[in-house]
Amino acid sequence: MTDTTRLPEQLTAPAPGTVALVTGANSGIGLEVARQLVERGVTVWMGARDAEKGREAAARLGDGARSLRIDVTEPASIEAAAEQVGDLDILVNNAGVNPGAEDITGTSLEQLRTAYETNVFGLIAVTQAFLPALRRSAHPRIVNVSSGTGSLVWNSGPNPQFDWERVKGGGLAYRSSKTAVNAVTLLTAQALGEAFKVNALAPGLRATNLVPGMSVGGDPAEAAAGAVRLALLPADGPTGALWSWDGTRAPW
C-alpha cells in the first residue's frame, strides 16, 4: 500500500469460507457490520450478552449469520464462545459502553471501572481468547471500534470532528478508555507483526443505544462500512493505525 493516509477504495473480496466474529452485534454499528459482512459471503458469529436478542438479530440477517452468547466482561463466557466458534479470520471488537459525560470533577471510580471493564479489559480478553484461532487463519484481521473522542490530537484543540468547545474535558471515563483502546491497537499490531492487520476505527457520532436516549448522529451503516473496509484489507494493507469511518487516517 503506497498511500498511508487513506484506505483502499475497493474492498477485497473475502476468501471462500471466511469466518468473522462481531461483538455487540445485536444492535447499532455491530449489527450493521454483521449485515455487511454477511452480504459479502462471510459467515458471521454475532456476539451478544443477551442470548435471545442475539438469536433474533441473527435470524433477521438469515443465512450466514450465527448467534453467539458472549459477555466480554465474563471470562467463562469468553472461553465458552471461543470453544464454540473454532475457526476465525476476522475479529471485530465492537462491544462498548458509555457510562456518562462527566469530567474530572464529577466522574466516579465506578464509571471508570465500568468503561474500562468492557471497552478495554473486555476487548483484550476477547482478543487473547481468539488469538489461537486467528493465528490459524491465512488472513487474520482485528478491528477495534474506538472513537474519535479518544484521539489525544483531536482532543487537544478545536477540530471539525466534534463540538470541541462543548465537550472538552468531558466524558472522562469513556473517552480515556478509547484512548487506551488506541494504545492497545498499536501495541497489538506491533506484537503480532505484518501477518495480522490490526486497526482501530473512529466511527463518528452515530444514532445508537450507546448513550440512552441519544437521538442525534449519523447512520450506523455508514460507520459499519468503515469497519468492513478494515476487516477486508488486502495483504499489503496497513496495520497499527486509527482510521476515520470515511477511510482517512486519524491521529492518535
N, C-alpha and C positions, 0 to 999 in steps of 0.2 A: 504494500500500500504506500503510495507516494505522498498523498495529501494527509497529513496528520491532524488537520483541523476540521475535517468533515468525514462522516461515514459514507461508504459507497451508496449511491442512489439505488442501484439494482440489488434486490435481495438474492442471496444464494439459495438455490433450491435445496431443501433438506434431502439428505440421502434416504433411500428407502429404509423403513424400519426405525427411523429416528424417534426417540422417546424423550419427553420433557416432563419436568415437574414444576408446577407453579404453586407457590404457597399463597394463602389468602386469595384463592381463585374463585370463590363463590359470589363475588361482587366486585364492582369498581374496576380498577385497572387490571387486576388479576384475572377477572372473568374475561375481559376483552383480549388480554394476552393469550389466554387459553383458546378463545374463539378463533383468533387469527392464526394461531399455530395449527389448530385442527383443520382449518380451511386449506392449509398448505400441506396436508397429509401427515402431520406429526401426530403420534399418539401422545396424549397429554394426560398426566395424572393431575387432577385438580384438588389441591390440598385445601382443607377447611377444618376449623376447630369443631364445628357443628356437623356431625356426620350426615344428618338429614338434609341440611342446607347444601352440603357438598353433593349429595346424590341428586337433589333437584337441579342444581346447576349443571351437572354432567349430563343429565337427561335432556336438558334444553339444547345442549350442543350436539347430542347424538353420537353417531359412530366416531370413534377416535378419542372420545373423552371418557375418562375413568375417574371416579371419585376416590378420594383418599383422606381418611381422617388423620389429621396431624395438627397438634398444638405445639408451636415452636418453643414454648416455654416449658414443655413437659418432656424430659429425657426419654421416658418409657414410650411415649407417643412417637417420638422421632425414631427411636430404634425399631419399633414395630413397623413404621412406614417404610424404613429402609429395607427391611426384610421383605415387605410386600412388593415393593417396586422392582427390585432386581436390577435390570439393566437401565442405564440412564446416559443420555447425551447432553441434555440441556437442563440446567437448574436456574430457575428464576425466583430469587428470594424477594418476594413481593409483600409478604405479611408485615404489617406495621400498625402502630398505634400512635395517637397524638393525645397526651393526657392534659394538655392545657396550653394557653398562650401567655402565662405569667412570666415576668422577668425575674432577675435575681432576688428582688425584694419580696416576691410572693410565691416562688416555686418551692414546693415541698420536696423533701427527700423521697417521699413515696411516689411523686410524679416522676422524678428522675429514675427511680428503680423500675417503675412501670415501663417507661420509654426504653430504657436500656435492656431490660429483660427480653422484650420482643424484638426491638429494632436492631440490637447489636448482639447480645448473647444468643438469642434465638437464631439469628442469621448465621452466626459462627457454628453453633451446634448442628444446624441442618447441613451446612456445607461440609463439616467434618464427617458427619454420618454418611453422606452420599459420595464422598471422595473416592472410596474404593470402586464404586460403580462408574463414576466419571473417568477414572483412570483406565478403565477397560474400553472406553469409547475411542473411536478413531478421530472424533472431532468434538472434544469436550468444551462446553460453553457455560459460563456462570454470569448471570446478570443480577446485580444487586440494585433494587429500586431504592434510590436515595432521594435527595431533594435539593433543589437549587438554594433553598434557605439554609442548607448545611455548608455551602461554599463560603469559606472564610474571605475570599476575594470579593465575592458579591455582597457579603455582609459588612464589608469594610467601608462602603460608601455608596452614594446614590447610584442606582443602576436600573435598567429597564426590566429586570426580571421580576421584581415585585415592588410594592409600595414601601420603599425603604424607610421613609420618614415615619410612616405609621407603625411599622413592625420592628424597627431597630431596637435591639436589646430584648425583645420579647421571645416567647416560645423557647425558653432556655432548655427545657427537658427534651423536646422533640428535635429542635434544630441542632443541639450539640450531639444528640445521638446520631443524627445523619452525618455530621462531620466525622464522627467515629466510623460510620459505615464507609465513608470515602477513604479513610485511612486503612481500614480492613481490606477494602478492594485493592488498593495499591499494593499492600504488603502480600496479599494472597497471590496476586498476579506475579510478583517477583519470586515468590516461593515456588510456584507451580511451573513457571517457565513458559516458553513460547508454544508448547503443545496445547496449552489451555488458552482460551480467550476469556479474560475476567475483566468485566467493566461495570461501571455504575451508571445509572440513568437518573437524570433530573427531569421528572415528568411534567413539571409545570403545575399550576393550580388547576385542580380538576374537581368536578362536582361528584364527590364520592361520600361515603359514610365515614371517612377518616376523622372528620370533625362533625359530631352530631348536629344536625340542623343546618349544616352549611349548604347553601343553595347556589353560591357563586362558583365559577370555574368552568373550564372548557370540557369538551367531550373526552371521557376516559379512553375511548378508542384511539384518539389521536396520540395520547401518551403511550398506549399499548403498542402502537406501530413502531415507536422508538425502541421499545424493549425487544420486539421481534427482530428488528434490524440487528441488534446486538446478539440475539440468540442464534441468528443465521449468518454470522460473519464468515467470510471466506478464510482460507488458510493463511492468507497474508494480511488479515485484518488486524486492527490494533488490540492491545491488551493493557490493562492497568491505567485506565483513564475514566474521567467523568464526562458524560455526554448529555447534552440537552436533548429533549424529545424531538427536536427538528433535525437532529443529525450533526449539529455543530459541537465542537469541543467546548466544554465548560471548564472554568478554572477551579482548582481545589480551594 
